[in-house]
């Protein structure tokens, strides 16, 4: 079964927003990072070949892998700019889900949410809250 990164991105974004609205920023922060990650994988899918069809790993490390794919194809524009930003999800890690409660503050969540919205946009994914 093929992975549907687009659906996963939108689903996790909406769930993150729901949890954040309830003040559950730790789980919301985890999901918002996954939403951004899935958005990037969706957007990068248009530039991959069967040889490198699957982008593995998590943010922030996958930004390097995606940059290599895009630069090898002389791609410019918002997608390359986004994955080239050092601050883009540089302080998010998939293993943060194991941190103590309160690790993700409301301000940190909002910053990550804004970054995730950029990723959803470059992947041309629509979402509503």
Secondary structure by P-SEA (a helix, b strand, c coil): ccccaaaaaaaaaaaaaaaaaacaaaaaaaaaaaaaaaaaaaaacccccccccccccccccaaaaaaaaaaaaccccaaaaaaacccccccccccccccccccccaaaaaaaaaaaaaaaaaacccccc
